[in-house]
Protein backbone atom coordinates (compact mmCIF):
# COMPACT_ATOMS: atom_id res chain seq x y z
CA UNK A 1 0.00 0.00 0.00
CA UNK A 2 1.39 3.39 -0.98
CA UNK A 3 1.83 5.99 1.72
CA UNK A 4 -0.21 9.12 1.20
CA UNK A 5 1.19 12.60 0.64
CA UNK A 6 0.27 13.68 4.16
CA UNK A 7 2.42 10.99 5.77
CA UNK A 8 5.33 11.79 3.46
CA UNK A 9 5.05 15.48 4.27
CA UNK A 10 5.07 14.72 7.99
CA UNK A 11 8.18 12.58 7.57
CA UNK A 12 9.97 15.31 5.60
CA UNK A 13 9.13 17.92 8.23
CA UNK A 14 10.25 15.58 11.01
CA UNK A 15 13.56 15.04 9.23
CA UNK A 16 14.03 18.75 8.51
CA UNK A 17 13.40 19.83 12.11
CA UNK A 18 14.91 16.73 13.74
CA UNK A 19 11.71 15.90 15.62
CA UNK A 20 9.68 12.69 15.87
CA UNK A 21 6.86 12.33 13.33
CA UNK A 22 4.38 12.18 16.21
CA UNK A 23 5.46 15.63 17.43
CA UNK A 24 5.15 17.11 13.93
CA UNK A 25 1.73 15.51 13.49
CA UNK A 26 0.52 17.00 16.79
CA UNK A 27 1.74 20.45 15.74
CA UNK A 28 0.03 20.27 12.35
CA UNK A 29 -3.24 18.89 13.69
CA UNK A 30 -3.49 21.22 16.69
CA UNK A 31 -4.83 24.06 14.55
CA UNK A 32 -7.69 21.83 13.34
CA UNK A 33 -8.54 20.83 16.89
CA UNK A 34 -8.58 24.48 17.97
CA UNK A 35 -11.03 25.39 15.20
CA UNK A 36 -13.23 22.32 15.63
CA UNK A 37 -13.40 22.33 19.43
CA UNK A 38 -13.21 26.02 20.31
CA UNK A 39 -14.14 28.26 17.40
CA UNK A 40 -16.90 26.52 15.44
CA UNK A 41 -19.11 25.86 18.52
CA UNK A 42 -19.01 29.60 19.28
CA UNK A 43 -20.64 30.37 15.94
CA UNK A 44 -24.02 28.86 16.91
CA UNK A 45 -25.20 28.12 13.38
CA UNK A 46 -28.45 26.73 14.81
CA UNK A 47 -29.71 30.23 15.59
CA UNK A 48 -29.07 31.50 12.05
CA UNK A 49 -32.33 31.48 10.11
CA UNK A 50 -31.70 33.71 7.08
CA UNK A 51 -28.95 34.10 4.53
CA UNK A 52 -28.51 37.74 5.64
CA UNK A 53 -27.77 36.64 9.22
CA UNK A 54 -25.36 34.04 7.89
CA UNK A 55 -23.51 36.61 5.76
CA UNK A 56 -23.09 38.93 8.77
CA UNK A 57 -21.47 36.15 10.83
CA UNK A 58 -17.67 35.91 10.87
CA UNK A 59 -17.04 32.37 9.80
CA UNK A 60 -13.77 32.20 7.86
CA UNK A 61 -10.81 30.30 9.25
CA UNK A 62 -7.38 30.65 7.68
CA UNK A 63 -5.40 27.46 8.06
CA UNK A 64 -1.94 28.86 7.41
CA UNK A 65 -0.18 27.26 4.44
CA UNK A 66 -3.11 24.93 3.69
CA UNK A 67 -6.46 26.59 2.97
CA UNK A 68 -9.20 28.92 4.13
CA UNK A 69 -12.24 27.25 5.60
CA UNK A 70 -15.23 29.26 4.45
CA UNK A 71 -18.65 27.65 4.92
CA UNK A 72 -21.42 28.85 2.63
CA UNK A 73 -25.16 29.27 3.04
CA UNK A 74 -26.11 26.28 0.84
CA UNK A 75 -23.84 23.96 2.82
CA UNK A 76 -25.34 25.14 6.09
CA UNK A 77 -28.84 24.49 4.76
CA UNK A 78 -27.89 20.93 3.70
CA UNK A 79 -26.36 20.23 7.11
CA UNK A 80 -29.44 21.54 8.91
CA UNK A 81 -31.76 19.42 6.74
CA UNK A 82 -29.64 16.33 7.33
CA UNK A 83 -29.51 17.01 11.07
CA UNK A 84 -33.28 17.52 11.26
CA UNK A 85 -33.84 14.32 9.29
CA UNK A 86 -31.59 12.37 11.63
CA UNK A 87 -33.33 13.80 14.69
CA UNK A 88 -36.76 12.88 13.31
CA UNK A 89 -35.67 9.34 12.42
CA UNK A 90 -34.04 8.81 15.83
CA UNK A 91 -37.22 9.89 17.65
CA UNK A 92 -39.30 7.36 15.68
CA UNK A 93 -37.25 4.43 17.06
N, C-alpha and C positions, 0 to 999 in steps of 0.2 A: 504494500500500500504506500502510495506516495505521500510524503509529508506536505501539508498545506503551506501556503505562503506566510501565514501568520506565525507558524512554528519556526520557519526558517528566519523570519525577521527577528523573532525573539532570540534565537540562537546567535544571530549576527550582533545584536545589541549587547547580549551577555558577553560575547567575546570582546567586543570593542571596549566595553566599560569594565571588564574583568569582574563580573558579578555572576552569581548563579542565575540560570534561566528563570527559576521560581521568583527571584527578587525582581527581575525585569518584568515578568508577567504581572506581578502585583502592582508595580508602578504603572504599567500601561492600563490595567483594568480598574485602577482606583478611581479614575475620572468617570468611568461609566457607573460605578457604584454610587458615587457622589450624586450624579444626576438622577439616577433611578431611585435612590433611597431618600434623598433630601430635597431635591429641587422639583421634580415632577409632582410629587404629592402636594406641594404647596400651591400648585396651579389650580387645583379644584375644578377640573374640566366638567364635573357633574353639574355645577351651577350655571354653566354657560348654555344659554338657550338660543341665542341668535348669532348669526355670522358677524354682525357688528361687534357684539361683546367679545367674540373670539378674536377678531382683528385688533381689538384694543389691548388684549392680554399679551404680556411679554412672554414669549414661548420659544425663543431660539436659543440653542445651546451650541457653542463653538467648541468642538473637540479638536484641540490644537493638533495640527499636522494630519488630521484624518478627514473630518467632514463637519458640516454644520447640521445639526438636528433641527428641523423646522417642520413641525406638524402642520397640516392644513385642515381646513374646515371639512372637506369631504371625508378625510380619514377619520376625523373625530366623529362624524355622523355614523360611519360604518361601525366604529368601535362601540358607540352607544347602542346601535341597533343590535349588534351581536351580544352585548352585555345584557340588554333587556330580554332578548330571546333566551339566553342561558338562564336568567333568573326566572322567567316564566316556566321553562321546562323543568327546572329544579324544584319549583313549588308544586308541580303536578305529581311528582313522585311520592 
